[in-house]
């Protein structure tokens, strides 16, 4: 599958590494291919293609947004027609948001006119995306939300391709903001309470 990762920071690079190892073709969509972040990302992911946002989106079946959430407002104009592509919002509107929208997910749905938007890869740190397998526990869990079930099923499979044990369905579009708040639980425990970033969630059932 051709996957465009928009943003070449820690989260984008981590997801790209895992998806590349699983056999997917990776395009980094960046503003400046000569930037230090873009060069670092291309070094982490062998054979990843560095391209403009427009070109990366044109080539992709799935587009993962890993930019700051407010950047989505300007990003959409660069993406071209993506109404038939799966868009994954991996951001969290914690300090800033894409006004007047509550989250990047809502902005993407409104501005791209796409129904294939899924919230995922926002509920843990990039270290856990780089290596989601914990000794004695196996793959940790990921979570996703969105109302388009076929798109969500594709995203759940991508999470498993990376190595997550399960990607739990958090619900439809109405649960996107709840999933962002759930992400705050990880941030609180790992960073604010000082337990460290090598901390993860796994759902168990009796």
Steps between C-alpha positions, in 0.01 A plus 500: 500500500624852424499712814571872525626623834450874528757627745848360561529544876520229766148361453509508122841335489399230750186407311684506168767262631245247621290515185804474275620191687153351446544536124319825425638771272562826686483855369594784734304812411709798611527874433880492473672182382838645601402568861682324782181319609429374147857378457492326838168332414626376165804355675279306743280350230693338217357569155238742634416759238524865603250711308284807517175463690305508174710230334505273806120522532452438128696174520343376824212268585521607866614836638618538861500851647768547768537878489391737779117504489473866402716436191212305345329825404777587255588141419170412335561742213830324424354148509284524188193283454518235770127435533544132404805432714517383861619782726643416841510778759784419740495840673373625835351846551641554846679835496365623167220405265398582142247772576205498466516118502543308827755257353698437182264209433202735476696745287605225260144375459363845438773633270576189290135389470621149575306247704809277526661673796620288795651606832792274593863493619441786744475318833863413576853632452717458194725259690210255522429547130862423419484183709150399616607160633565471875680199654255252657199693368538498123357778290343787691162639394402784271161670466309658213178693443291601201169421338621348171535133587693381190758774546525422870558131424789592269655718769461227761692265271775758453536525878542123519748514212716730712487252789218617723320203654152643442349823373180553695201670343428801723181586310384738228568865427332592828778324694793682339523764771475229766794319339703821515417527869604137543836597352534749783496207742819366343657847500403548865644169616810496283602864525311697763512224763853405400453130425695528176416464134552122494148454630205363303138390513371149440134400533433168673175309540400243755 
